[in-house]
Amino acid sequence: MAEKQFSTYKGRPLVRCGDEIYYGSMADRFVIRMQVKTKNTVGDMEVADKVTIQLLCTDPDLSPRKQLVKSSEKSGLYTALDIADAWLERALKS
């Protein structure tokens, strides 16, 4: 069976499940979770309006509260993705 290919953004996996989007690899030390909180209708399409961004540590031995490293809310998915990429890049370099 062929390996499933995920969409990518700036070379990292981007996986959507409902209103949650995960950015980065779960094999890395950190990953980003984005949650679409509100949507607007533009023409006949729904687009994300308010998006919560969370930088999470992937260590399974930590409690969910300690896995959360940083959190913010942004307007629009593209703004959220840019912030997410910067956070993840910095976290993975440290």
N, C-alpha and C positions, 0 to 999 in steps of 0.2 A: 504494500500500500504506500502511496506517495505521502511524503510529509506535508502537512498543511502549511500553506504560506499565509502569513499575516500581512495586512497593510502596514506600511512603515511611514514614519515622519522623521526626516533627518537621519535615516539609517537605523532607527529603533522601532521595534514592534508597536503597533497601535491597534488595540483590541477593544471592540465595543460590545457591551452586553446591556441592552435596554438603554437607560439613561446614564450608564456608567461607562467611562472610557479609561482603559489602562494604557499607560505609555511607558515603555521600557521592558526589559526582560526580567522575569521573576528569578532568573539565575543570578542576576546582579544583586548587589547589596541594597540598592534602593530602587523604587518604582514610583510612578506617579498615578494617582487615581483622580479622575475628574468626574464630577457628578453634575449633570445638567439639572438645574433647579427650576428654571422657567424657560419657556419657548415663545417665540413670536411667529406669526404666519406672514410670510413674504410671498405674494402671489399665491401659488397653490402648494408651497413648501413650508414646513416648519423648520425654523432655525433656532439654535441655542441662544438664549439671552443671558441669563445669569448662570455662571459655572463656578462650582467650588473646586479648588485645586488642593490636593493633599500630597505631600512628599512622605512616603512610607518606607520604613525599614522592612526588608523581607525576612528578617530573622524570625523563624517560627517559635523560638523560645521566649520571645518578648510578649508581654501582654498587649492586646490591641491598643490600649492607651499609650504605651511606651513605643509602639511602632510608628505612631504619628510624630513626624519630625517638624513639619511646617504646614500651615494651611492658609488659604486666602480665597477670596471670591472676586471674580472678574466679570466684566460684561463682554460677551461674545466668545465664541470658541477659538477664534484665531488668536486673540489676546491671551487666552488661557493656555493655548498650546505654546506660545512664545515664552511665557513665564515658566511653564512646566519644563520646557527644554533647558532653560537657563538653570533652574533649580537642580534638575537631574544631572546635568553636566558638572556643576560644581560639587554636588554630593558624591558623584562617582570618582572625581579626581582626588577627593580628600581621603 
